[in-house]
Amino acid sequence: MRAIAVILTMITVVLAQSPEPKEKKGHEGEREIDIKGLKIDTAESGKLQSIKITTEKEFEEAIPDKDARTALSKKIDLKKEYLLLVKWAGSGGDRLYFETIKDKKQGEAVCVFTMKRGLTRDLRRHVKLFAIPKEVKHEFKESR
C-alpha cells in the first residue's frame, strides 16, 4: 500500500513539472490586456471563439458594457492596433499562450496563439483580450 502511495506521489510530481510554453510578450508589440473586473460576455461552448476588433463599432458590439469600454480605451489605440477577444469554456487548467514569429516565406510577423488544455474536469469560462499591431497577423494552434 505504501509503495502505491509513493508511486502516485512521484507521478504527480512529474506531471506537475511537465514543460509548458512560457507566456511571452510579443516582440512586435503584442500584449495581453488585463480585463479583470470588467463585464465581458463569456463563451458557452468549449470551442475557441475569437473576435477581431478593428473599429469603434466592432469594439462596441464585442464589449457592450460602456464602463468596460471606457476602461479599455485608456489601454489601446485602434488606429495602430487591433484587438483580439478570445473566449472558450473548458478546464480551469486551460492556458492560452502567445508568441510572435517571423514567417520565413513572407517575411512578416505572425502572432501564434497556443492553447494547452487542462486536465481538470471543472468547467470554467475563459476570456482573454489581446492588442496586436495592425501589420501583424495571428493564428491559433492547440498543444497536446
Secondary structure, DSSP 8 states (H G I E B T S, - for coil): -HHHHHHHHHHHHHHHT---------TTS-EEE--TT------SSSS-EEEEE-SHHHHHHH---HHHHHHHHTT--TTTEEEEEEEEEE-TT-EEEEEEEE-TTT--EEEEEEEE--S----EEEEEEEEEETT-EEEEEEE-
